[in-house]
Amino acid sequence: MTIKIITDSGSDLPQAYIDQYDIGIVHLPVHFGHELMPAETDTKEFYSRMVASKELPTTASPSPQEFVNTFKQVEPGKDILVISMSSNISSTYQAALIAKDIYEDEGNGGNIEVIDSLNFSGGLSLIVALAAKWASEGISLAELKAKVLAQIEDVNAYFTLDTLENVIKGGRLNRLSGAVASVLNIKLLLKISDEGRVEVVEKTRGLPKALNQLLAKLDEKQHDYEQAVIAIVHSNCEKLALEIQERILAKHPFKEVLLSSMGPVMGTYAGEGGIGVAF
């Protein structure tokens, strides 16, 4: 490829895609207390440790220098496209912009574009995967940027969580409201808004109903099944994710499915048992 694609670990991109298209991943640091979790930590090990911990792990944005270091590993003269998680939930995008300025001020070659995906997890995974495919076709950086921006406008991403414990602990949901919802077995259908924020779409009683509502969202969009790709992400519940995939493909025969587990960044907030789709 003439263009190097770089994203961050909030993308939950399947490893097969990272390997196939040589996609660069800048990791967001995740801490358990004062201990920095190694970037290569297995997701199952992460979830096991998180469940056993009294306090949630904490996440932070990568430093601009982390991006600069990644840029310097790219073949000299090769163009770079950075696609970051939403700037409305993380300052990763801002860090990448600062890194771009530093890199260019140092006189390094190659052109760099930085795009705010206004997405994360499955939504970002889908955008990055498509960008990597398009880049492999040999298009210019300007053409690729235009296609990615159009895809950001088009993508829809929804998810539901089996537990509200993590969003309560993390301060994303009022503790009293969360406690009431948990007692009543209320599940939230959430979406990534056009501004890249999380918003509540519907409230249902029980996970099966929430998943039905999630799948119903696929009926609201026209799909070109000969070309369409869907991303399915889960937080340490692969069996459920495979069942959801089977249900989706029975009705919507997407050409390709990107199936992956939410990594430590997204898993910190989702807790175990979360399912998300992006299409």
CORJOBEL-V471995 format. One record per residue. N is the residue number from 1. RES is the residue in one letter. SS is DSSP state (hx for helix, st for strand, lp for the rest). PHI is phi in degrees with one decimal (999 if undefined). D_FIRST is the distance of its C-alpha to the first C-alpha in Angstrom with 2 decimals. Layout:
# CORJOBEL-V471995
N:RES:SS:PHI:D_FIRST + N:RES:SS:PHI:D_FIRST
This chain:
# CORJOBEL-V471995
1:M:lp:999:0.00 + 2:T:lp:-85.7:3.79 + 3:I:st:-124.7:5.42 + 4:K:st:-92.4:7.02 + 5:I:st:-93.8:9.36 + 6:I:st:-128.5:12.83 + 7:T:st:-137.1:15.98 + 8:D:st:-118.2:19.42 + 9:S:hx:-75.2:21.57 + 10:G:hx:-77.4:23.41 + 11:S:hx:-82.1:20.67 + 12:D:lp:52.0:21.93 + 13:L:lp:-70.9:18.58 + 14:P:lp:-58.1:19.07 + 15:Q:hx:-58.6:18.10 + 16:A:hx:-60.2:16.59 + 17:Y:hx:-72.1:13.86 + 18:I:hx:-58.6:13.38 + 19:D:hx:-70.9:13.11 + 20:Q:hx:-62.9:11.06 + 21:Y:hx:-108.3:8.13 + 22:D:lp:51.1:9.06 + 23:I:lp:-84.1:10.61 + 24:G:st:-81.5:13.02 + 25:I:st:-120.3:16.60 + 26:V:st:-97.6:19.38 + 27:H:lp:-85.9:22.64 + 28:L:lp:-80.2:25.70 + 29:P:lp:-68.9:28.78 + 30:V:st:-124.8:31.27 + 31:H:st:-117.0:34.83 + 32:F:st:-103.4:37.78 + 33:G:lp:65.5:40.55 + 34:H:lp:-95.7:39.81 + 35:E:st:-93.9:37.56 + 36:L:st:-78.6:33.79 + 37:M:lp:-75.8:32.14 + 38:P:lp:-57.0:29.54 + 39:A:lp:-59.2:25.98 + 40:E:lp:-89.0:25.66 + 41:T:lp:-57.4:28.85 + 42:D:lp:-63.8:28.93 + 43:T:hx:-63.3:29.40 + 44:K:hx:-64.5:32.62 + 45:E:hx:-63.5:34.00 + 46:F:hx:-61.5:33.27 + 47:Y:hx:-63.8:35.10 + 48:S:hx:-60.8:37.96 + 49:R:hx:-70.6:38.46 + 50:M:hx:-64.8:38.21 + 51:V:hx:-63.2:40.83 + 52:A:hx:-79.6:43.13 + 53:S:lp:-84.8:42.82 + 54:K:lp:-74.2:45.45 + 55:E:lp:-113.9:43.14 + 56:L:lp:-65.7:39.67 + 57:P:lp:-64.5:36.85 + 58:T:st:-116.7:35.58 + 59:T:st:-119.1:32.12 + 60:A:lp:-145.2:30.97 + 61:S:lp:-78.5:28.01 + 62:P:lp:-69.4:25.86 + 63:S:lp:-75.6:26.84 + 64:P:hx:-54.0:24.85 + 65:Q:hx:-64.0:24.68 + 66:E:hx:-61.1:22.74 + 67:F:hx:-67.7:19.93 + 68:V:hx:-57.8:20.40 + 69:N:hx:-60.6:20.19 + 70:T:hx:-68.4:16.89 + 71:F:hx:-59.5:15.52 + 72:K:hx:-71.1:16.92 + 73:Q:lp:-85.3:15.05 + 74:V:lp:-77.7:11.67 + 75:E:lp:-52.4:10.88 + 76:P:lp:-53.6:13.25 + 77:G:lp:87.1:12.42 + 78:K:lp:-80.9:9.03 + 79:D:st:-71.4:9.67 + 80:I:st:-128.8:10.64 + 81:L:st:-120.6:11.86 + 82:V:st:-100.1:14.74 + 83:I:st:-121.2:16.43 + 84:S:st:-103.2:19.81 + 85:M:lp:-66.8:22.79 + 86:S:lp:-52.3:25.61 + 87:S:lp:-70.6:27.31 + 88:N:lp:-90.9:30.58 + 89:I:lp:-127.2:30.58 + 90:S:lp:-155.9:28.86 + 91:S:lp:-93.7:28.40 + 92:T:hx:-59.5:24.87 + 93:Y:hx:-59.7:23.57 + 94:Q:hx:-62.9:26.09 + 95:A:hx:-62.5:25.10 + 96:A:hx:-66.6:21.45 + 97:L:hx:-64.7:22.88 + 98:I:hx:-62.8:25.18 + 99:A:hx:-62.4:22.46 + 100:K:hx:-58.7:20.51 + 101:D:hx:-63.1:23.78 + 102:I:hx:-61.0:24.48 + 103:Y:hx:-60.6:21.14 + 104:E:hx:-71.4:21.51 + 105:D:hx:-63.9:25.22 + 106:E:lp:-78.9:24.51 + 107:G:lp:82.5:22.81 + 108:N:lp:-74.5:19.31 + 109:G:lp:-82.4:16.69 + 110:G:lp:86.7:13.75 + 111:N:lp:-95.4:14.36 + 112:I:st:-125.6:14.86 + 113:E:st:-120.7:15.86 + 114:V:st:-121.2:17.84 + 115:I:st:-119.7:18.87 + 116:D:st:-85.9:21.91 + 117:S:lp:-73.0:21.31 + 118:L:lp:56.1:25.12 + 119:N:lp:-144.5:24.54 + 120:F:lp:-160.9:24.42 + 121:S:lp:47.9:24.24 + 122:G:hx:-57.0:23.69 + 123:G:hx:-62.7:23.08 + 124:L:hx:-69.2:20.36 + 125:S:hx:-56.5:18.91 + 126:L:hx:-63.4:18.74 + 127:I:hx:-62.7:17.18 + 128:V:hx:-67.1:14.38 + 129:A:hx:-61.3:13.75 + 130:L:hx:-66.5:13.67 + 131:A:hx:-60.4:11.39 + 132:A:hx:-64.3:8.74 + 133:K:hx:-63.0:9.53 + 134:W:hx:-64.4:9.54 + 135:A:hx:-62.2:6.21 + 136:S:lp:-67.7:5.01 + 137:E:lp:-85.6:7.65 + 138:G:lp:85.8:6.49 + 139:I:lp:-76.6:9.21 + 140:S:lp:-77.0:10.47 + 141:L:hx:-63.2:11.13 + 142:A:hx:-64.6:14.69 + 143:E:hx:-65.4:14.10 + 144:L:hx:-64.9:12.08 + 145:K:hx:-58.9:14.90 + 146:A:hx:-63.1:17.48 + 147:K:hx:-67.0:16.32 + 148:V:hx:-66.5:16.27 + 149:L:hx:-62.4:19.68 + 150:A:hx:-66.8:21.04 + 151:Q:hx:-67.1:20.06 + 152:I:hx:-60.1:21.84 + 153:E:hx:-65.3:24.85 + 154:D:hx:-92.4:24.86 + 155:V:lp:-70.3:24.42 + 156:N:lp:-122.1:27.64 + 157:A:st:-133.8:28.10 + 158:Y:st:-130.0:31.40 + 159:F:st:-156.6:32.76 + 160:T:st:-138.5:36.10 + 161:L:lp:-115.9:37.50 + 162:D:lp:-79.2:40.10 + 163:T:lp:-129.2:41.57 + 164:L:lp:-99.1:42.12 + 165:E:hx:-56.5:43.06 + 166:N:hx:-71.4:39.86 + 167:V:hx:-70.8:39.67 + 168:I:hx:-72.4:43.36 + 169:K:hx:-58.4:42.94 + 170:G:lp:-81.6:39.99 + 171:G:lp:79.0:42.07 + 172:R:lp:-82.9:39.99 + 173:L:lp:-143.7:43.09 + 174:N:lp:-53.0:46.76 + 175:R:hx:-61.0:48.39 + 176:L:hx:-66.9:51.43 + 177:S:hx:-61.6:49.50 + 178:G:hx:-65.2:47.14 + 179:A:hx:-64.8:50.13 + 180:V:hx:-63.4:51.80 + 181:A:hx:-61.3:48.70 + 182:S:hx:-66.1:48.39 + 183:V:hx:-62.9:52.07 + 184:L:lp:-85.6:51.86 + 185:N:lp:58.9:48.69 + 186:I:st:-84.4:46.89 + 187:K:st:-111.2:43.14 + 188:L:st:-104.2:40.96 + 189:L:st:-92.0:38.33 + 190:L:st:-115.1:35.89 + 191:K:st:-138.0:33.06 + 192:I:st:-91.2:30.49 + 193:S:lp:-72.6:31.92 + 194:D:lp:-62.4:30.31 + 195:E:lp:-90.4:30.86 + 196:G:lp:81.3:29.04 + 197:R:lp:-111.1:32.30 + 198:V:st:-90.5:33.95 + 199:E:st:-134.1:36.81 + 200:V:st:-81.5:39.34 + 201:V:st:-97.5:39.43 + 202:E:st:-149.7:42.20 + 203:K:st:-121.5:44.48 + 204:T:st:-132.7:45.58 + 205:R:st:-95.6:47.90 + 206:G:lp:94.2:46.11 + 207:L:hx:-65.7:42.55 + 208:P:hx:-55.0:42.86 + 209:K:hx:-66.6:43.72 + 210:A:hx:-63.4:40.90 + 211:L:hx:-66.6:38.39 + 212:N:hx:-62.7:39.99 + 213:Q:hx:-64.6:39.56 + 214:L:hx:-60.7:35.91 + 215:L:hx:-68.1:35.30 + 216:A:hx:-63.6:37.38 + 217:K:hx:-65.5:34.85 + 218:L:hx:-67.5:32.49 + 219:D:hx:-73.8:35.24 + 220:E:hx:-87.1:35.06 + 221:K:lp:-131.4:31.73 + 222:Q:lp:-76.4:30.80 + 223:H:lp:-124.5:27.96 + 224:D:lp:-90.8:26.07 + 225:Y:lp:-64.3:26.05 + 226:E:lp:-73.9:23.96 + 227:Q:lp:-124.2:20.97 + 228:A:lp:-67.8:22.19 + 229:V:st:-124.2:20.95 + 230:I:st:-124.6:23.35 + 231:A:st:-107.2:23.11 + 232:I:st:-124.1:26.18 + 233:V:st:-122.1:26.89 + 234:H:st:-141.4:30.04 + 235:S:lp:-107.9:31.83 + 236:N:lp:59.8:32.99 + 237:C:lp:-141.9:34.35 + 238:E:hx:-60.8:32.08 + 239:K:hx:-59.2:34.97 + 240:L:hx:-64.4:35.57 + 241:A:hx:-62.2:31.89 + 242:L:hx:-67.7:31.86 + 243:E:hx:-66.0:35.07 + 244:I:hx:-64.1:33.59 + 245:Q:hx:-59.0:30.58 + 246:E:hx:-62.9:33.11 + 247:R:hx:-64.7:35.14 + 248:I:hx:-64.9:32.24 + 249:L:hx:-68.6:30.97 + 250:A:hx:-65.5:34.58 + 251:K:hx:-110.9:34.76 + 252:H:lp:-127.8:31.22 + 253:P:lp:-77.3:29.10 + 254:F:lp:-59.8:25.61 + 255:K:lp:-63.3:22.85 + 256:E:st:-148.0:21.27 + 257:V:st:-120.8:22.64 + 258:L:st:-98.0:20.97 + 259:L:st:-107.6:23.87 + 260:S:st:-153.6:24.10 + 261:S:st:-93.5:26.77 + 262:M:lp:-62.3:27.22 + 263:G:lp:-79.1:26.72 + 264:P:hx:-58.4:29.28 + 265:V:hx:-64.8:28.49 + 266:M:hx:-75.1:29.11 + 267:G:hx:-63.2:31.50 + 268:T:hx:-58.3:33.75 + 269:Y:hx:-95.0:34.63 + 270:A:hx:-81.0:34.47 + 271:G:lp:72.1:36.60 + 272:E:lp:-75.0:36.69 + 273:G:lp:90.2:36.79 + 274:G:lp:-85.2:34.51 + 275:I:st:-130.1:32.51 + 276:G:st:-135.7:29.95 + 277:V:st:-133.1:28.13 + 278:A:st:-139.1:25.58 + 279:F:lp:-150.2:25.00
